[in-house]
Amino acid sequence: MKAFEELYQEYYPKLNAFLFNLCKDTHLAEELTQETFYQAFISIHRFRSDAQVFTWLASIGKHVYYKYLRKNKLHIESINLELFAGLHGGFNTEDTVQDRLAAERVREVIRTLPQKYIDVVVLRVYADLPFSQVAKALGISENSAKVIFFRAKKKLMEELDHASEL
């Protein structure tokens, strides 16, 4: 029990920040963090010592968040879209209307991505995990994680370029 308490103290801030980046709601991030640690506690026997602790917690947290979204019939659109804007060269911060239109277009594109693309991007960018840890968290190879990430990024950029041409 003492070891789990230390784990909680060490990883709580980073996990809470990760979940906040997903949901953009302080109170919800707190609830998701608590639920993540509860799920980790009851499944600690399944933790593989070859995995990074934060990778394991982030994976549980991501699943807790997705479960919350499904339960409440919400969509992934609450993901921080500024991240994806950075992948495309950024928004024009001088014009708020253009920012909002671009953000809405990004939301539309994200909704069309396969779930595995979203999963990899969330772990890679929000949790700031290296591809090796993303792969472990999702049970795929490191090369697959890289390929999925770059395909998601390419798809998003292509769709945004196509939209700007219209």
Backbone as a printed PyTorch tensor [residue, N CA C, xyz], in Angstrom:
tensor([[[  0.8230,  -1.1950,   0.0000],
         [  0.0000,   0.0000,   0.0000],
         [  0.8700,   1.2630,   0.0000]],

        [[  1.9540,   1.2240,   0.7690],
         [  2.8760,   2.3640,   0.8450],
         [  3.4890,   2.6550,  -0.5240]],

        [[  3.8460,   1.5980,  -1.2520],
         [  4.4410,   1.7630,  -2.5820],
         [  3.4430,   2.4040,  -3.5410]],

        [[  2.1730,   2.0160,  -3.4610],
         [  1.1780,   2.5990,  -4.3510],
         [  0.9490,   4.0650,  -4.0000]],

        [[  1.0050,   4.3900,  -2.7270],
         [  0.8620,   5.7780,  -2.3090],
         [  1.9970,   6.6350,  -2.8730]],

        [[  3.2000,   6.0910,  -2.8870],
         [  4.3410,   6.7990,  -3.4740],
         [  4.1680,   6.9580,  -4.9760]],

        [[  3.6600,   5.9300,  -5.6160],
         [  3.3810,   5.9810,  -7.0480],
         [  2.3670,   7.0920,  -7.3360]],

        [[  1.3420,   7.1510,  -6.5180],
         [  0.3100,   8.1870,  -6.6500],
         [  0.9300,   9.5760,  -6.5220]],

        [[  1.7310,   9.7730,  -5.5010],
         [  2.3520,  11.0750,  -5.2660],
         [  3.2620,  11.4840,  -6.4290]],

        [[  3.9950,  10.5210,  -6.9580],
         [  4.9450,  10.8230,  -8.0230],
         [  4.2700,  11.1190,  -9.3550]],

        [[  3.2370,  10.3520,  -9.7030],
         [  2.6720,  10.4500, -11.0480],
         [  1.3780,  11.2440, -11.1320]],

        [[  0.8040,  11.6130, -10.0000],
         [ -0.4560,  12.3430, -10.0300],
         [ -0.3850,  13.6150, -10.8810]],

        [[  0.5960,  14.5060, -10.6690],
         [  0.6090,  15.7620, -11.4480],
         [  0.6930,  15.5380, -12.9580]],

        [[  1.5610,  14.6450, -13.3860],
         [  1.7380,  14.4100, -14.8290],
         [  0.4950,  13.7470, -15.4280]],

        [[ -0.0830,  12.7900, -14.7160],
         [ -1.2840,  12.1180, -15.2130],
         [ -2.4620,  13.0820, -15.2610]],

        [[ -2.6020,  13.9090, -14.2320],
         [ -3.6840,  14.8810, -14.2170],
         [ -3.5340,  15.8690, -15.3710]],

        [[ -2.3090,  16.3130, -15.6450],
         [ -2.0610,  17.2330, -16.7640],
         [ -2.3900,  16.5600, -18.0970]],

        [[ -2.0170,  15.2980, -18.2280],
         [ -2.3140,  14.5400, -19.4380],
         [ -3.8250,  14.4640, -19.6590]],

        [[ -4.5690,  14.1240, -18.6170],
         [ -6.0210,  14.0000, -18.7400],
         [ -6.6820,  15.3630, -18.9480]],

        [[ -6.1320,  16.4040, -18.3370],
         [ -6.6620,  17.7400, -18.5750],
         [ -6.4920,  18.1230, -20.0410]],

        [[ -5.3540,  17.7750, -20.6390],
         [ -5.1390,  18.0670, -22.0560],
         [ -6.1450,  17.3420, -22.9340]],

        [[ -6.6120,  16.2010, -22.4820],
         [ -7.6150,  15.4740, -23.2540],
         [ -8.9970,  16.1140, -23.1360]],

        [[ -9.3940,  16.4480, -21.9210],
         [-10.7820,  16.8730, -21.7030],
         [-10.9730,  18.3790, -21.5510]],

        [[ -9.9090,  19.1090, -21.2200],
         [ -9.9630,  20.5700, -21.0360],
         [-10.9710,  20.9870, -19.9680]],

        [[-11.1180,  20.1870, -18.9330],
         [-12.0180,  20.4950, -17.8330],
         [-11.3260,  20.0730, -16.5400]],

        [[-11.0510,  21.0450, -15.6780],
         [-10.2900,  20.7870, -14.4550],
         [-10.9610,  19.7400, -13.5710]],

        [[-12.2610,  19.8830, -13.3690],
         [-12.9770,  18.9590, -12.4880],
         [-13.0590,  17.5610, -13.0900]],

        [[-13.3200,  17.4920, -14.3780],
         [-13.3720,  16.1930, -15.0330],
         [-12.0020,  15.5280, -15.0220]],

        [[-10.9510,  16.2910, -15.2640],
         [ -9.5960,  15.7360, -15.2340],
         [ -9.2920,  15.1580, -13.8510]],

        [[ -9.7430,  15.8320, -12.8060],
         [ -9.5540,  15.3350, -11.4390],
         [-10.2860,  13.9990, -11.2450]],

        [[-11.5350,  13.9390, -11.6900],
         [-12.3050,  12.6990, -11.5730],
         [-11.6590,  11.5620, -12.3700]],

        [[-11.2320,  11.8810, -13.5940],
         [-10.6030,  10.8700, -14.4390],
         [ -9.2890,  10.3900, -13.8300]],

        [[ -8.5490,  11.2980, -13.2340],
         [ -7.2840,  10.9270, -12.5910],
         [ -7.5430,   9.9910, -11.4230]],

        [[ -8.5300,  10.3200, -10.6110],
         [ -8.8660,   9.4590,  -9.4730],
         [ -9.3120,   8.0740,  -9.9430]],

        [[-10.1520,   8.0420, -10.9680],
         [-10.6170,   6.7650, -11.5010],
         [ -9.4630,   5.9660, -12.1050]],

        [[ -8.5420,   6.6530, -12.7470],
         [ -7.3770,   5.9820, -13.3280],
         [ -6.5490,   5.3150, -12.2410]],

        [[ -6.2950,   6.0280, -11.1560],
         [ -5.5230,   5.4300, -10.0710],
         [ -6.2840,   4.2790,  -9.4070]],

        [[ -7.6000,   4.4000,  -9.3250],
         [ -8.3880,   3.2930,  -8.7840],
         [ -8.2510,   2.0560,  -9.6760]],

        [[ -8.3970,   2.2670, -10.9930],
         [ -8.2720,   1.1490, -11.9380],
         [ -6.8590,   0.5610, -11.8920]],

        [[ -5.8690,   1.4170, -11.7440],
         [ -4.4870,   0.9420, -11.6450],
         [ -4.3040,   0.1150, -10.3760]],

        [[ -4.8930,   0.5630,  -9.2880],
         [ -4.7700,  -0.1500,  -8.0130],
         [ -5.3650,  -1.5520,  -8.0960]],

        [[ -6.5510,  -1.6520,  -8.7010],
         [ -7.1890,  -2.9760,  -8.7570],
         [ -6.5730,  -3.8870,  -9.8180]],

        [[ -5.7690,  -3.3040, -10.7080],
         [ -5.1410,  -4.1450, -11.7380],
         [ -3.6130,  -4.1110, -11.6600]],

        [[ -3.0860,  -3.7480, -10.5220],
         [ -1.6280,  -3.6450, -10.3570],
         [ -0.9420,  -4.9770, -10.6430]],

        [[ -1.6360,  -6.0610, -10.4090],
         [ -1.0570,  -7.3830, -10.6590],
         [ -0.7800,  -7.6340, -12.1410]],

        [[ -1.4040,  -6.8340, -13.0160],
         [ -1.1930,  -6.9890, -14.4600],
         [ -0.0810,  -6.0950, -15.0000]],

        [[  0.4620,  -5.2490, -14.1450],
         [  1.5270,  -4.3530, -14.5890],
         [  2.7670,  -5.1670, -14.9460]],

        [[  3.3000,  -4.9140, -16.1380],
         [  4.5270,  -5.5880, -16.5800],
         [  5.7010,  -4.6930, -16.2250]],

        [[  6.6480,  -5.2460, -15.5490],
         [  7.7810,  -4.4470, -15.0800],
         [  8.6430,  -3.9140, -16.2270]],

        [[  8.4660,  -4.4390, -17.4380],
         [  9.2430,  -3.9210, -18.5650],
         [  8.6330,  -2.6390, -19.1360]],

        [[  7.4430,  -2.2780, -18.6820],
         [  6.7810,  -1.0620, -19.1620],
         [  7.1060,   0.1130, -18.2430]],

        [[  7.0440,   1.3020, -18.7760],
         [  7.1980,   2.5100, -17.9750],
         [  5.9140,   2.7130, -17.1770]],

        [[  6.0290,   3.1430, -15.9520],
         [  4.8530,   3.3270, -15.0940],
         [  3.9220,   4.3730, -15.6900]],

        [[  4.4730,   5.4950, -16.1460],
         [  3.5920,   6.5200, -16.6940],
         [  2.8910,   6.0390, -17.9590]],

        [[  3.5680,   5.2800, -18.7800],
         [  2.9460,   4.7420, -19.9880],
         [  1.7410,   3.8950, -19.6120]],

        [[  1.9100,   3.0570, -18.6080],
         [  0.8310,   2.2020, -18.1280],
         [ -0.3280,   3.0480, -17.5990]],

        [[ -0.0150,   4.0500, -16.7740],
         [ -1.0600,   4.9120, -16.2200],
         [ -1.7590,   5.7220, -17.3120]],

        [[ -1.0050,   6.2380, -18.2620],
         [ -1.5960,   7.0210, -19.3540],
         [ -2.5210,   6.1540, -20.1970]],

        [[ -2.1420,   4.9160, -20.4100],
         [ -2.9860,   4.0000, -21.1630],
         [ -4.2980,   3.7500, -20.4210]],

        [[ -4.2020,   3.5210, -19.1230],
         [ -5.4180,   3.3380, -18.3160],
         [ -6.2510,   4.6120, -18.3490]],

        [[ -5.6040,   5.7590, -18.1820],
         [ -6.3090,   7.0410, -18.2010],
         [ -7.0190,   7.3040, -19.5090]],

        [[ -6.3650,   6.9680, -20.5990],
         [ -6.9860,   7.1430, -21.9180],
         [ -8.2480,   6.2910, -22.0300]],

        [[ -8.1660,   5.0580, -21.5520],
         [ -9.3380,   4.1770, -21.6040],
         [-10.4470,   4.6640, -20.6720]],

        [[-10.0780,   5.1800, -19.5210],
         [-11.0670,   5.7450, -18.5970],
         [-11.7650,   6.9330, -19.2610]],

        [[-10.9980,   7.7690, -19.9480],
         [-11.5710,   8.9200, -20.6430],
         [-12.5140,   8.4800, -21.7600]],

        [[-12.0850,   7.5210, -22.5640],
         [-12.9440,   7.0440, -23.6530],
         [-14.2140,   6.4010, -23.1080]],

        [[-14.0930,   5.7000, -21.9990],
         [-15.2730,   5.1020, -21.3630],
         [-16.2320,   6.2030, -20.9130]],

        [[-15.6900,   7.2600, -20.3470],
         [-16.5010,   8.4100, -19.9430],
         [-17.2260,   8.9980, -21.1600]],

        [[-16.5090,   9.1670, -22.2660],
         [-17.1200,   9.7250, -23.4790],
         [-18.2520,   8.8410, -23.9860]],

        [[-18.0040,   7.5250, -24.0320],
         [-19.0500,   6.5990, -24.4930],
         [-20.2550,   6.6230, -23.5680]],

        [[-20.0190,   6.5830, -22.2810],
         [-21.0930,   6.5730, -21.2910],
         [-21.9610,   7.8170, -21.4050]],

        [[-21.3410,   8.9440, -21.6780],
         [-22.0610,  10.2090, -21.7710],
         [-22.3990,  10.6030, -23.2040]],

        [[-22.1680,   9.6630, -24.1270],
         [-22.4880,   9.8650, -25.5450],
         [-21.8670,  11.1500, -26.0910]],

        [[-20.5870,  11.3390, -25.7550],
         [-19.8290,  12.4970, -26.2280],
         [-18.8600,  12.0480, -27.3020]],

        [[-18.2060,  13.0110, -27.9280],
         [-17.2540,  12.7140, -28.9950],
         [-15.8720,  13.2000, -28.6100]],

        [[-14.8860,  12.7710, -29.3570],
         [-13.5000,  13.1130, -29.0980],
         [-13.2220,  14.5770, -29.4140]],

        [[-14.1980,  15.3320, -29.8400],
         [-13.9470,  16.7130, -30.2310],
         [-13.4380,  17.5790, -29.0900]],

        [[-13.4900,  17.0860, -27.8690],
         [-12.9770,  17.8690, -26.7550],
         [-11.4550,  17.8210, -26.6820]],

        [[-10.8110,  17.0610, -27.5800],
         [ -9.3500,  17.0340, -27.6190],
         [ -8.8400,  18.4260, -27.9770]],

        [[ -7.7410,  18.8200, -27.3750],
         [ -7.1450,  20.1260, -27.6120],
         [ -6.7250,  20.2520, -29.0760]],

        [[ -7.4240,  21.0810, -29.8120],
         [ -7.1880,  21.1770, -31.2480],
         [ -6.0180,  22.0800, -31.6010]],

        [[ -5.5370,  22.8630, -30.6620],
         [ -4.3810,  23.7000, -30.9440],
         [ -3.1710,  22.8550, -31.2920]],

        [[ -3.1120,  21.6770, -30.7260],
         [ -2.0310,  20.7520, -31.0340],
         [ -2.0080,  20.4470, -32.5290]],

        [[ -3.1650,  20.1230, -33.0780],
         [ -3.2250,  19.7580, -34.4820],
         [ -2.9720,  20.9690, -35.3720]],

        [[ -3.3320,  22.1340, -34.9190],
         [ -3.0320,  23.3350, -35.6820],
         [ -1.5260,  23.4910, -35.8210]],

        [[ -0.7930,  23.1760, -34.7610],
         [  0.6630,  23.2540, -34.8040],
         [  1.2410,  22.3090, -35.8330]],

        [[  0.6100,  21.1740, -36.0360],
         [  1.0760,  20.2240, -37.0340],
         [  0.8850,  20.7720, -38.4410]],

        [[ -0.0160,  21.7190, -38.5800],
         [ -0.3450,  22.2610, -39.8930],
         [  0.2620,  23.6510, -40.1110]],

        [[  1.0650,  24.1110, -39.1820],
         [  1.6900,  25.4120, -39.3660],
         [  1.0670,  26.4970, -38.5150]],

        [[  0.0730,  26.1710, -37.7320],
         [ -0.4910,  27.1300, -36.7860],
         [ -1.6750,  27.8860, -37.3320]],

        [[ -2.4430,  28.4370, -36.4110],
         [ -3.5900,  29.2660, -36.7560],
         [ -3.1420,  30.7160, -36.8310]],

        [[ -3.8880,  31.5130, -37.5320],
         [ -3.6710,  32.9410, -37.5710],
         [ -4.2700,  33.5390, -36.3010]],

        [[ -3.4220,  33.8160, -35.3340],
         [ -3.9220,  34.2830, -34.0400],
         [ -4.4750,  35.6970, -34.0940]],

        [[ -4.2360,  36.4260, -35.1640],
         [ -4.7590,  37.7820, -35.2800],
         [ -6.2310,  37.7950, -35.6490]],

        [[ -6.7300,  36.7070, -36.1490],
         [ -8.1130,  36.6950, -36.5940],
         [ -8.8640,  35.5570, -35.9120]],

        [[ -9.5970,  35.8890, -34.8760],
         [-10.2960,  34.8930, -34.0670],
         [-11.3280,  34.1170, -34.8810]],

        [[-11.9810,  34.7570, -35.7880],
         [-12.9830,  34.0680, -36.6040],
         [-12.3230,  32.9670, -37.4260]],

        [[-11.1950,  33.2730, -38.0270],
         [-10.4800,  32.2510, -38.7890],
         [-10.0170,  31.1230, -37.8770]],

        [[ -9.6070,  31.4760, -36.6660],
         [ -9.2020,  30.4560, -35.6950],
         [-10.3460,  29.4850, -35.4440]],

        [[-11.5080,  30.0140, -35.2160],
         [-12.6660,  29.1650, -34.9060],
         [-13.0630,  28.3090, -36.1010]],

        [[-13.0240,  28.8830, -37.2860],
         [-13.3500,  28.1080, -38.4830],
         [-12.3330,  26.9870, -38.7000]],

        [[-11.0670,  27.3050, -38.5160],
         [-10.0200,  26.2920, -38.6690],
         [-10.1780,  25.2010, -37.6180]],

        [[-10.4720,  25.5860, -36.3830],
         [-10.6600,  24.6010, -35.3140],
         [-11.8410,  23.6800, -35.6260]],

        [[-12.8950,  24.2370, -36.1630],
         [-14.0570,  23.4070, -36.5140],
         [-13.7000,  22.4350, -37.6310]],

        [[-12.9200,  22.9000, -38.5970],
         [-12.4990,  22.0150, -39.6900],
         [-11.6260,  20.8860, -39.1490]],

        [[-10.7380,  21.2170, -38.2200],
         [ -9.8950,  20.1910, -37.6150],
         [-10.7610,  19.1650, -36.8920]],

        [[-11.7710,  19.6390, -36.1590],
         [-12.6890,  18.7140, -35.4660],
         [-13.3480,  17.7560, -36.4560]],

        [[-13.7870,  18.3100, -37.5800],
         [-14.4340,  17.4700, -38.5940],
         [-13.4750,  16.3900, -39.1000]],

        [[-12.2340,  16.7710, -39.3550],
         [-11.2460,  15.8130, -39.8610],
         [-10.9440,  14.7620, -38.7930]],

        [[-10.7940,  15.1980, -37.5650],
         [-10.4890,  14.2540, -36.4830],
         [-11.5860,  13.2020, -36.3650]],

        [[-12.8230,  13.6140, -36.5160],
         [-13.9450,  12.6550, -36.4170],
         [-13.8680,  11.5650, -37.4770]],

        [[-13.1860,  11.8620, -38.5820],
         [-13.0980,  10.8730, -39.6560],
         [-11.9200,   9.9120, -39.4890]],

        [[-10.9960,  10.2390, -38.5820],
         [ -9.8250,   9.3870, -38.3900],
         [-10.2060,   8.1020, -37.6720]],

        [[ -9.5470,   7.0150, -38.0130],
         [ -9.7730,   5.7710, -37.2730],
         [ -9.3410,   5.9340, -35.8110]],

        [[ -9.9880,   5.2000, -34.9240],
         [ -9.6870,   5.3080, -33.4970],
         [ -8.2210,   5.0420, -33.1960]],

        [[ -7.6100,   4.1010, -33.9230],
         [ -6.2050,   3.7970, -33.6420],
         [ -5.3110,   4.9970, -33.9250]],

        [[ -5.6700,   5.8320, -34.9080],
         [ -4.9080,   7.0360, -35.1940],
         [ -5.0160,   8.0100, -34.0130]],

        [[ -6.2250,   8.1910, -33.5360],
         [ -6.4540,   9.0980, -32.4160],
         [ -5.6910,   8.6160, -31.1870]],

        [[ -5.7420,   7.3160, -30.9220],
         [ -5.0500,   6.7520, -29.7520],
         [ -3.5500,   7.0530, -29.7980]],

        [[ -2.9340,   6.8220, -30.9400],
         [ -1.4930,   7.0440, -31.0750],
         [ -1.1650,   8.5250, -30.9190]],

        [[ -1.9220,   9.3910, -31.5480],
         [ -1.6650,  10.8310, -31.4720],
         [ -1.8140,  11.3210, -30.0370]],

        [[ -2.8360,  10.8680, -29.3490],
         [ -3.0590,  11.2990, -27.9650],
         [ -1.8760,  10.9130, -27.0860]],

        [[ -1.4220,   9.6790, -27.1810],
         [ -0.3070,   9.2410, -26.3460],
         [  1.0100,   9.8980, -26.7610]],

        [[  1.2120,  10.0580, -28.0400],
         [  2.4690,  10.6320, -28.5260],
         [  2.5670,  12.1180, -28.1920]],

        [[  1.4950,  12.8480, -28.4090],
         [  1.5660,  14.2930, -28.2790],
         [  1.1840,  14.7600, -26.8740]],

        [[  0.0550,  14.3090, -26.3650],
         [ -0.3990,  14.8030, -25.0650],
         [  0.4110,  14.2300, -23.9140]],

        [[  0.7030,  12.9490, -23.9790],
         [  1.4900,  12.3430, -22.9070],
         [  2.9750,  12.5340, -23.1550]],

        [[  3.3190,  13.0110, -24.3440],
         [  4.7090,  13.2580, -24.7170],
         [  5.5500,  11.9920, -24.5640]],

        [[  4.9590,  10.8830, -24.9900],
         [  5.6480,   9.6000, -24.8740],
         [  6.4350,   9.3040, -26.1400]],

        [[  7.5880,   8.6800, -25.9950],
         [  8.3130,   8.2360, -27.1870],
         [  7.5350,   7.1090, -27.8610]],

        [[  7.8170,   6.8920, -29.1170],
         [  7.0850,   5.8660, -29.8610],
         [  7.1900,   4.4890, -29.2070]],

        [[  8.3150,   4.1880, -28.5910],
         [  8.4620,   2.8820, -27.9520],
         [  7.4300,   2.6990, -26.8470]],

        [[  7.1600,   3.7490, -26.0700],
         [  6.1850,   3.6560, -24.9950],
         [  4.7490,   3.6920, -25.5230]],

        [[  4.5240,   4.4610, -26.5780],
         [  3.2010,   4.4640, -27.2120],
         [  2.8700,   3.0480, -27.6830]],

        [[  3.8420,   2.4210, -28.3100],
         [  3.6500,   1.0590, -28.8210],
         [  3.3160,   0.0900, -27.6850]],

        [[  4.0510,   0.1640, -26.5940],
         [  3.7910,  -0.7240, -25.4590],
         [  2.3940,  -0.4940, -24.8860]],

        [[  2.0100,   0.7680, -24.7700],
         [  0.7070,   1.0950, -24.1960],
         [ -0.4390,   0.5610, -25.0470]],

        [[ -0.2450,   0.5300, -26.3600],
         [ -1.3120,   0.1030, -27.2640],
         [ -1.1610,  -1.3460, -27.7340]],

        [[ -0.0760,  -1.9870, -27.3360],
         [  0.1290,  -3.3780, -27.7350],
         [  0.4430,  -3.5480, -29.2090]],

        [[  1.1870,  -2.5840, -29.7630],
         [  1.5870,  -2.6560, -31.1650],
         [  3.1050,  -2.4820, -31.2270]],

        [[  3.6680,  -2.6590, -32.4120],
         [  5.1140,  -2.4810, -32.5530],
         [  5.4400,  -0.9860, -32.6090]],

        [[  6.6800,  -0.6720, -32.2970],
         [  7.1200,   0.7190, -32.3500],
         [  6.9990,   1.2600, -33.7750]],

        [[  7.3460,   0.4390, -34.7490],
         [  7.2370,   0.8640, -36.1380],
         [  5.7840,   1.1550, -36.5020]],

        [[  4.8530,   0.3240, -36.0330],
         [  3.4270,   0.5680, -36.2940],
         [  2.9840,   1.8900, -35.6880]],

        [[  3.4470,   2.1730, -34.4780],
         [  3.0860,   3.4340, -33.8270],
         [  3.5720,   4.6180, -34.6610]],

        [[  4.7900,   4.5320, -35.1740],
         [  5.3370,   5.6070, -36.0060],
         [  4.5240,   5.7700, -37.2900]],

        [[  4.2310,   4.6620, -37.9280],
         [  3.4800,   4.7000, -39.1880],
         [  2.0880,   5.2840, -38.9610]],

        [[  1.4170,   4.8380, -37.9110],
         [  0.0710,   5.3350, -37.6180],
         [  0.1160,   6.8380, -37.3280]],

        [[  1.0880,   7.2730, -36.5400],
         [  1.2020,   8.6950, -36.2120],
         [  1.4110,   9.5330, -37.4680]],

        [[  2.3310,   9.1310, -38.3080],
         [  2.6130,   9.9190, -39.4960],
         [  1.4660,   9.8610, -40.5050]],

        [[  0.7490,   8.7610, -40.5650],
         [ -0.4360,   8.7030, -41.4330],
         [ -1.5290,   9.6320, -40.9220]],

        [[ -1.7180,   9.6670, -39.6110],
         [ -2.7260,  10.5630, -39.0360],
         [ -2.3640,  12.0170, -39.3140]],

        [[ -1.1250,  12.3450, -39.1170],
         [ -0.6450,  13.7100, -39.3570],
         [ -0.8040,  14.0790, -40.8340]],

        [[ -0.4180,  13.1550, -41.7140],
         [ -0.5250,  13.4010, -43.1510],
         [ -1.9890,  13.5810, -43.5650]],

        [[ -2.8630,  12.7330, -43.0530],
         [ -4.2930,  12.8110, -43.3810],
         [ -4.8600,  14.1570, -42.9320]],

        [[ -4.5210,  14.5600, -41.7330],
         [ -5.0060,  15.8350, -41.2190],
         [ -4.5050,  16.9890, -42.0730]],

        [[ -3.2230,  16.9840, -42.3990],
         [ -2.6610,  18.0710, -43.2050],
         [ -3.2610,  18.0940, -44.6070]],

        [[ -3.4550,  16.9300, -45.2190],
         [ -4.0630,  16.8760, -46.5510],
         [ -5.4790,  17.4440, -46.5330]],

        [[ -6.2530,  17.0430, -45.5410],
         [ -7.6270,  17.5230, -45.4440],
         [ -7.6880,  19.0310, -45.2040]],

        [[ -6.7870,  19.5280, -44.3810],
         [ -6.7660,  20.9670, -44.1170],
         [ -6.2890,  21.7400, -45.3370]],

        [[ -5.3110,  21.2090, -46.0730],
         [ -4.8740,  21.8520, -47.3170],
         [ -5.9980,  21.8720, -48.3430]],

        [[ -6.7090,  20.7470, -48.4390],
         [ -7.8300,  20.6470, -49.3730],
         [ -8.9110,  21.6760, -49.0200]],

        [[ -9.2010,  21.8290, -47.7480],
         [-10.2080,  22.7760, -47.3050],
         [ -9.8000,  24.2170, -47.6010]],

        [[ -8.5040,  24.5100, -47.4830],
         [ -8.0420,  25.8780, -47.7290],
         [ -8.0790,  26.2290, -49.2160]],

        [[ -8.0580,  25.2080, -50.0710],
         [ -8.1210,  25.4410, -51.5130],
         [ -9.5290,  25.7620, -51.9910]],

        [[-10.5040,  25.3750, -51.2050],
         [-11.9060,  25.6100, -51.6020],
         [-12.3400,  27.0180, -51.4430]]])
